[in-house]
């Protein structure tokens, strides 16, 4: 795939993923839960991409672009730090739950789709 098309594929997928992530964080359940949902679904989505997609262009569009923009590990780090200033046990539980759910979603999706 030509470099220019690869960049466009990542940018297009990233635009959609970023908007979805934003919508999840302003949804009625709030930012913390929205990021948890974004990271978990993004992990499952990336698992699906790796299990099902063979086209390099689609991997860039859906994996690098969409799932990359949807998942928000930098936001997770900042939110965990902020939560830790108020309630260390809640911060630890939130971080643990985020990692476990993300890993479980990716592994389960890979197992089911392969």
C-alpha positions as CSV (number, residue, x, y, z in Angstrom):
1,X,0.0,0.0,0.0
2,X,1.3,3.4,-0.9
3,X,2.4,5.7,1.9
4,X,-0.2,8.3,1.2
5,X,-3.1,5.8,1.2
6,X,-1.8,4.3,4.4
7,X,-1.8,7.7,6.1
8,X,-5.4,8.3,4.8
9,X,-6.6,5.0,6.1
10,X,-5.2,5.6,9.6
11,X,-6.5,9.1,9.6
12,X,-10.0,8.1,8.6
13,X,-10.2,5.3,11.1
14,X,-8.7,7.5,13.8
15,X,-11.3,10.2,13.1
16,X,-14.2,7.7,13.7
17,X,-12.5,6.2,16.8
18,X,-11.9,9.5,18.4
19,X,-15.5,10.6,17.9
20,X,-16.8,7.3,19.3
21,X,-14.5,7.7,22.3
22,X,-15.7,11.2,22.9
23,X,-19.3,10.1,22.8
24,X,-18.7,7.3,25.2
25,X,-17.1,9.7,27.8
26,X,-20.0,12.2,27.7
27,X,-22.6,9.5,27.8
28,X,-24.8,9.3,30.9
29,X,-22.4,6.9,32.7
30,X,-19.6,9.5,32.9
31,X,-15.9,9.7,31.9
32,X,-14.4,6.9,34.0
33,X,-17.0,4.3,32.9
34,X,-16.9,5.7,29.3
35,X,-13.1,5.2,29.1
36,X,-13.5,1.7,30.6
37,X,-16.0,0.9,27.9
38,X,-13.9,2.5,25.1
39,X,-10.8,0.5,26.2
40,X,-12.6,-2.8,26.5
41,X,-14.5,-2.5,23.2
42,X,-11.4,-1.2,21.5
43,X,-9.4,-4.2,22.8
44,X,-12.1,-6.6,21.5
45,X,-12.2,-4.8,18.2
46,X,-8.4,-5.0,17.7
47,X,-8.7,-8.7,18.6
48,X,-11.3,-9.1,15.8
49,X,-9.1,-7.2,13.3
50,X,-6.2,-9.5,14.0
51,X,-8.3,-12.6,13.8
52,X,-10.3,-11.7,10.7
53,X,-8.6,-9.1,8.6
54,X,-5.9,-9.9,6.1
55,X,-5.8,-6.7,4.1
56,X,-3.0,-4.4,5.2
57,X,-5.2,-1.4,4.3
58,X,-8.1,-2.6,6.5
59,X,-5.7,-3.3,9.3
60,X,-4.5,0.3,9.1
61,X,-8.0,1.6,8.9
62,X,-9.7,-0.5,11.6
63,X,-6.7,-1.6,13.8
64,X,-4.3,1.3,13.9
65,X,-6.8,4.1,13.1
66,X,-10.2,3.2,14.6
67,X,-9.1,1.0,17.6
68,X,-6.0,3.0,18.2
69,X,-8.0,6.2,18.6
70,X,-10.8,4.5,20.5
71,X,-8.6,3.1,23.2
72,X,-7.3,5.7,25.6
73,X,-4.5,4.5,27.7
74,X,-3.1,7.9,28.3
75,X,-6.4,9.1,29.6
76,X,-6.6,6.0,31.7
77,X,-3.2,6.9,33.3
78,X,-4.3,10.4,34.0
79,X,-7.7,9.4,35.4
80,X,-6.1,6.8,37.6
81,X,-3.6,9.2,39.0
82,X,-6.4,11.8,39.7
83,X,-8.6,9.1,41.3
84,X,-5.6,8.0,43.3
85,X,-5.3,11.4,44.9
86,X,-8.8,11.0,46.2
87,X,-9.2,7.3,46.8
88,X,-6.1,5.1,46.3
89,X,-8.1,1.8,46.6
90,X,-10.6,2.9,43.9
91,X,-7.7,3.9,41.6
92,X,-6.1,0.6,42.0
93,X,-9.4,-1.3,41.4
94,X,-10.1,0.9,38.3
95,X,-6.7,0.2,36.8
96,X,-6.9,-3.5,37.6
97,X,-10.4,-3.8,36.1
98,X,-9.3,-1.8,33.0
99,X,-6.4,-4.0,32.3
100,X,-8.2,-7.3,33.0
101,X,-11.3,-6.4,31.0
102,X,-9.2,-5.2,28.1
103,X,-7.0,-8.3,28.0
104,X,-10.0,-10.6,28.5
105,X,-11.9,-8.9,25.7
106,X,-9.0,-9.2,23.3
107,X,-8.3,-12.9,24.2
108,X,-11.9,-13.9,24.0
109,X,-12.4,-12.2,20.7
110,X,-9.3,-13.8,19.3
111,X,-10.4,-17.2,20.6
112,X,-13.9,-17.0,19.2
113,X,-13.0,-15.6,15.8
114,X,-10.0,-17.8,15.0
